[in-house]
């Protein structure tokens, strides 16, 4: 019986463990075993702060012109109009009326600049803070948060992703994302309905099989996996599993977030944060709008507009926003100039300037940082690099951006290589 049959751990090809690559990974695991001692912060003190992060990932790269930096009336503006927001002087695209009503709690970064214009590479860069240049696979920021702030004794995961995401890289499986795909239901990879006696037999059989791999020289990796299975077994019995379900969630609150997959995912994210999970990612696709960008925005934006605005309202009302970092972004931006692709034009990949949204965790809301020219072609004020963004994320989460990690081959790397905290972002 394969381990996937026990827990369906969803460890993907970017660093996940399978029976097929188990022995290949064993040699690397020995070199990487010292990673458990690389972080030097006082984690217990950080946990008392109750910090958390919710990342709303718009996969495919949303257009800055149709989100937070519209240019109506210009040659590049297209059909998009701008609307006023709760914050005087800050205007956004007309697809986001509900977000306009919570702008006093939001900081818009309109001057992001990147280096990766391909989806996989851009996704990697904006999730890890590092470019995909060598053989190492750097950890998802959620895995860093799970390691630094998460409770190692927790009976539910410290990093949950609603939808597939990147792996924990060289930090190992203990801080890998726990992936679910049906918000509002118990995860399919938790066999909570399996009788305990059967689970114990499965674990016993698994233990026998792992001995073969230990004898083959993979002792470190086996120990790591064993701890993971033990935690998963504990999770099956946890009362905190109710955070994944809506049994005790009022119907009107479920409707307030919207019945879409994204809206319900954001409601699960709030429940998980309340249950003590320090990092949750919620993903929604369909933002790669090379064609028909304006109709595409009419289809995609409403679910995010409703769910994200309600999340911010809900977190604030519950006293959680001051310690919860909320991010909404994609892997890069889209061309200011509208293309000529048939049958209906859209916008192509663009890294020179794009935008994103941040809120909570000490961030000063009611502002737009950075500025582009009238046609959206050039940044004319306060460019923000990816390293600057990650330093700011670390500050919000009270994590040392200069901590030194060691890759499996022993190369020392900083969590964030360069950059500085975004000026004016924090109150």
N, C-alpha and C positions, 0 to 999 in steps of 0.2 A: 504493500500500500504506500503510495507516495504521500509526502507531507502535504501536498496541495489538497489531497482528499480529506485531510483532517481540518485544515483551517482556511484554505484558499487565501493565502496571505497577500496575494496581489503584488508581489515584488516583481517589478517589471525589468525589462532588459537593460535599463540604464543603471545597473548595480544590484538588481535583485538576485536572490539565491534560488537555484533549482537543483534537482538531483543531477542534471546533466553537467552543470558547471561547478558542482560542489567541490570536486577534487582540484579543479583548476584554481578555484578561489582560495583553496586552503593555504597555498604558499604565500599569497598576498596577505591572508589574515594574520599570519605570524608576524609579518613586518608591521601590520597595522594594529597589533594588539595593544600597543602603548597609547593609542588614541584616547583610551578611557581616562588617562591621567593628564591630558593636555590642557584641560580647561581649569583655570585657577581662581575663578570668581567664587564668592561665598554664595553658593546656590540656595542654601536654606534661607538666607536673608532675602534673596530675590523672590523666592516662592511666597514669602509673607506679603510681598507687594501685590500679588495677585494679577500680575501683568498677563495680557493675552493679545493675540493678533488674529484678525480675520482678513484674509486675502480674497478679494473677488477678482477672479481671473477671466478676462474677456479674450478667449482664445481666437487667434486669427488676426489680431491687431486692429483695434477700433480707430476710426479716423478722428484726428484732433479737430478737424473742421466741423465735424458733426457731433462733437461731444462738448468740450469745455473751452474751445477757442474758435468760435465761428467767425466767418468773414463775409457776411452778406453784402451784396451790392458791389462786390469786387469780381474780377475776372475768374477767380478761383472759388468763389463762394458757392456757386451752384444754386440749388433749390433751398438750401438750409437758411433758416431765419434765426435771429437771436431773440432771447427773451430776458427780461429783468429777473433778478433773484431777490431773495430776502436781504442780501447784502447790497447796499447802494453802490452802484458803479461796477458791479461784477455781473456780466451777462454771459449766458451759455446758450447752446443750441436749443431750438424749440422742441426737440424730441424729449426734453427732460423737465417737464413742469413740476413734478413732485420733488425732484432734487433741488429745483430752484427754491422751494419752500423751506429747505433745511440748510441753506448755504452758509448761515452764520456758524455752523459747526464744522465747516469743510474748508480745507486749503486746496486750491487747485495749483498744480505745477504745470505751467504752460510752456516751459522751456527745457524739457528733457531732450538730451541728445545721446544717441547710441552709436554702436559700431557694428551691429549685426542685423542684416536685412533679410536673412532667411529664417523661416518660422522656428525650426528646431534650435538653431543657434541663438536666436533672440529670446526664445523661451528659457533656454538654459542661462543666458546672461542675466535676465531679469528675475530668475528664481534663486540663483546662487551668488550673484555679484561677481562672477568670474566668466571670462570668455572660454569657449571650447577650443583650447589650443594644444593641450597635451594629452597624455594617456590617462591622467587622473580624472576622476569624476568628483567634482566638488559637491558638498552637501546642499540640498535644498535649505533655504533659510529656515523653513519650518523645523527641520531636523536640528539645526543649531539651537533654535528656541526650545525645542523639546529637551535637548541635552542640558541647556543652561538653566532653564526655568522650570521644566517639568518635574513632577514628583516621580522619582524612580520606583516608588512603592505603589503608585496609582494602579487601581484595578481596571482602568480604561486607558486607552492610548493617549499620549501627550501630543500627538500630531495626527489629525484626521483630515482627509481630503475627500470632498464630495465630488467625485469624478477623478479620472486618472491624472497623475502628476509625476514630477521627477522623483528620483529616489533620494535616499540619504547619503549616496555616494560613499566616500571612504569612512564615514562615521559609523557605518554598520547598521545591522537590521534592528537593533534595539530602539533606534530613533527613526526608523523608516515610517513613511505615512501609512496609516490604516485607511484603506480606501473603501468607500461605500458608494453605491450608485442609485440607491432608492431612498431619498430623504423622506423621513417620516415612518420608516419601517426599520426593524432590527436588521443589522447588516447580514447579508447572505453568508458571509464568511464567519459567522458565529453560530455554531450548532447548538443553540440554547435548548432546542427541543430534543436533543439526543440524551438518552438516559445516562446518568452519571456513571453507572457501571460500565457502559459501553465506551464512554470517553476514557475511563481509566484503562480499559483494555487497549484502546488505541495508543494511549501514551506509553503503555508498557511495551507494545510492539515497536513503536517508534524508537524507544530507548534501545531495544535490541539492534535495530537497524543502524542507529547512530554509532554503536560500538564498532561496526565495521569501518566506518569512516575515521573514527578516532585511531584505530589500529593502522590506518593508511596514512596517518600523519596530519590529520585535520582536527586535532584536539581543540585548539582555540576556537575554530569556527563552530564545532559541535557544541561547545559550552555556550557560545553566544546564542545559537539556535535553541538550545535546551531552555535557556532563560526566557526566550521569546515564547516558546510553547507553554511554559509554566504560567507566564503572564496572561497568555490567551485563555488558558484553562480557568484562571482566576476571573478573567473578564466575563466568561460565560455565566458566572454566578453573581456578578456584581449588580447591586440595586441601581447603580448609576446608568445601566443600560437604558433606563427609561428616557434618558436625555435624547436618544436616537428616535424616539417615538413621540406621537402627539396625543396619546391617550388622555393626558391631563392638561392639554393645551386648549384653551377656549376656542370655539369655532370662529368667533369674530376676529381673533388674533391670527388664526391661520389664513383667513380671508384677507386680512390687512396686508400680509406679506405677498399675497397673490398665490393662486393655485398652480403656477408654473413650476417646473422642475427647479429653476433658479430661485424663485421666491421661497419655496419650501426648503430648499437647501440653506438659504440664509436664516430661516427660522431655526433649523437644526443647529446652525452655527451659533446662534445666540444661546440656545439651550446647552450646547456643549461648553461654551465659555462659562456659563453659570455653574456647570458641573465641575469646573476646574481644568478643562482642557486648554493649554496655553496657545495652541496654534491650530487654526482651521482654515482650509482653503476651500472655496466654492467656485466651481468652474462652469462656464457656459460658452458654447462655441457659436460659429456662424458669423464671425466678424471679419472674415477675409473677403472684403467686398470689392473685388476687381471689376465686377459688373453690378449695375443697378444699385448703387450705394444708397440712394435716397429712399427707394422703396424698402431696401434692406434695413435701413434704420427704423422705418416705420414698423417693421415686423419685430426687430430685436430689442429696441430701446425700452418699450413699455414694461417688459418684465423686470429689467434691471432697475428702471426708474422707480417702480412700485416697491420692489423688494429691498433695494438698497436704502431708499429714503426711510422706509419703515424700520429697517434695522437700526439706523442712526437714532431715530425717535425712540425706539424701544430701549436701546442701550442707555440712552441719556436718562430716560424716565426711571430706569432701574438702578441708576448710579454706577453703571459699568463703563460708560464711554470714557471717563477720565483715566481709566487704566487699560483700555482696549484700543489698540491701533487698528484702524480700518483702512485698507488699501483697495483701490479699484484701478486696474491697469491691464494692458496687454503687452505683447512683445516688442512692438515698435509703433510707428505711426503710418500714415498713408499720404500719398503725394498731394501737395496743395493743388496742383493742376489736375483737372479731370481728364482721364484718358479717353481714347477713341475706340475702346473695345466694343465690338458688336455683341449682342444686339442693343444693349443699353450701357452706356459708359459708367465707369466707376473710378476708384482710386487704387493705385498700386502701392508697393512697399516703399517706406520712407523712414530713414533713421535720423536725418539731419535735425529734425525737431518733432516732438510729439508731446502728449500731455498725460497726466494721471491725477488721481484724487487721493487725498489723505485726510484722516480725521482721528480725533481721540488721542489718548495717551500723552497729553501735554501739548499737542499741536494747536496752534492759534488758528481758529476758524475764521470765516468771513474774509478771506483774502485770496488773491490770485498772484502767485509768484512767477516772475518771468514774463517776457513779452516777445511776440513775433511781429514782423512788419505787416503792412496792410494786406498783403497777399498771402501771408502765411509761409513765405519762402525762407526767411532768415530769422534767427533769434537776434533780437536787438537789445535785450536786457536780461541779465542774470541766468546764463546757461547753467544747466544742472546735469552733471554726468551720472552714470550709473553708480559709480563709487560714492558720490555725494548722497544719492538716494539711500544706499545701504548704510552709510554712516548715520544718516538721519533715522533710519529704521532701528538701528542698534541703540541710538540714544532714546528713542521712544520706548524700547523694550528694556532699557537699562542693562544692555549687554556691551562688553568691552569690544569695540570694533578692531582694536589692535591686538587682540589675543592671537597667539601663534599656534597654528595647527601643524601637524606633520603628516604628510601623505604616506601611503603604504611603502614607498621607497625611501622614506626618511627625509624628504625635502621639506624644510620649514616654509610655511606660507602664512600670511596674515589673513584673518577672517575678511578684512577689507583692505586691499592693497594701498589705496591712496584716497584722495578726496577730502572733503570737509562737510560738516553738517550744513544743510541748506540754510542760508542766512534768512532770518525773519520767520522761520517755520514754527518755532516754539515761542509760546507766550512768556 
